[in-house]
Amino acid sequence: MTLIESKENKTVVTVHEDKRHIYQEGDHVVFKEVEGMTEINELPPAKIVATTVSSFTIDLDTSKFKQYTR
């Protein structure tokens, strides 16, 4: 359903091309069952700092995490 698109200081998460998310800036998200970038699983909630119709940016540095696969 989602794609963790960047491994940066702030991480961009893009939803599936046929979907839209319901999140707003200031919301918090938790990730589970992420493959590849397993370090993100079960972390404390990450704050959403920016949104578009099909993506959101979280305030979480994933630059040292493994590559997202699924």
N, C-alpha and C positions, 0 to 999 in steps of 0.2 A: 504494500500500500504506500510506503514512503521510500524515499531515496535520500540518504545522507550525502549531500552533494559536495561538501567541502570539508577539509580537515584544516581548520584555521582557528584563530583566536575566538571568533564567533562563527558558529556552524550553521550552514543553510540546509534546511530539510525541505525537500520537494515532494508533494503528494503525487499519487498516480495520475497520469494525464487525463483520465476520465473522472477524477474526483476533485473535490474542493474541501478545504479544511474549515473548521468553525472557530479557529483560535483568533485572539486579539492580542495586541501588544499588552504586556503585563501578565498574561496567563502563564501558567507553568505546565510543563509536560514531563512525563516519565517514559523511558523507553524500555521495552522488554523483548526478548527473543530476537534481538538484532544479531545477524551473522556477520562474521568478519570483524567488525568494530565492537567486539564483545565488551570492551571496557565501559561502554555507555549503558549497558544493561544494569538495571537496579541502582543507578546513581540517584542521588537526591533530585527532586524536581528542578528542571532547568527553566529559567525565565525566558519568555519570548520577547525579543526586543524590536522586531520588525516583521511585517507580514506583507504578502501579496496574495492574490487570489489563489495561487497554487503552491505557495511556499511560505516558510517562516524561518526566521533567524533566531537561534537560541544563544544565550549568553553562556557558552560553554566552550572551553578551549579543547579541541579534539586533535590538535596538530601532532601530538605524539601517539595517538591511538592507531591501531591497525586499520587497514583499508576496509571500508564498508563493502560487503558483498550482497547482502540481502536482509 
